[in-house]
Amino acid sequence: MVKSRPHIILSAAISLDGKIATKNGDSKFSSKLDKIRVHKIRSKVDAILVGKNTLYRDDPILTVRYSKGKNPIRIILDSSGTISSNSRILKTCHKVPTIIAISKKITKKNLQRLNKFPIDIISSGKKHVNLKQLLKKLVKRKIKKLLVEGGGTVNWEFIRQDLFDEIIITVTPFLVGGKEAISLVQGIGFPNIKKSSKLKLRKALRQKNELVLHYSKL
């Protein structure tokens, strides 16, 4: 029996007060040591996924650079297909396999623009990307292990829909504060603790001045 979705790992570096970025979008929490650890994970998964907000904020390249190994397939959740043609993702898509996940609300103009790039465009959902549909399509593309690197809204959708298997969080020695700073998990949140995900701590690693916490679902 074919699995309906890949094995999914949520990964992030957070401040001590649970933020993944400041109110101005600064998300440079990780040390060089933690970047090496994360890139080792990247080299062992089939694909890495981020949302469009993370793309706009960080303009990431999502490749393996601090470790040896293959680059994973890059997946961007972008319902309207508004990713900039000048983004590092599209500038390097001829070298690194790239998927843009869109919804049916994408404009004809944006679709035509994206079709000019050597990327794989996957449509699922009417107004927003339907994650369950998308994950089924990724399995058919032989993507068995998926690393999700945010941001907060994307993390919430994976958690809300119970579409994850592991969470690996690096707690860094910073206190950010601010209502507008981006939290690890955004969205409306669960109404009570009973509804939240049940997790088991598998490993805790002290990494100099950081703490890496590895949880799996019960």
Buried (B, 14 or more C-beta within 10 A) or exposed (E): EEEEBBBBBBBBBBBEEBBBBBEEEEBEBBBEBBBBBBBBBBBBBBBBBBBBBBBBBBEBBBBBEBBEEEBBBBBBBBBBBBBEEEBBBBBBBEEBBBBBBBBEEBEEEBBEBBEEBEBBBBBBBEEBBBBEBBBBBBBEBEBBBBBBBBBBBBBBBBBBEEBBBBBBBBBBEBEBEEEEBBBBBBBEEBEEEEEEBEBEEEEEEEBEEBBBBBBBEE
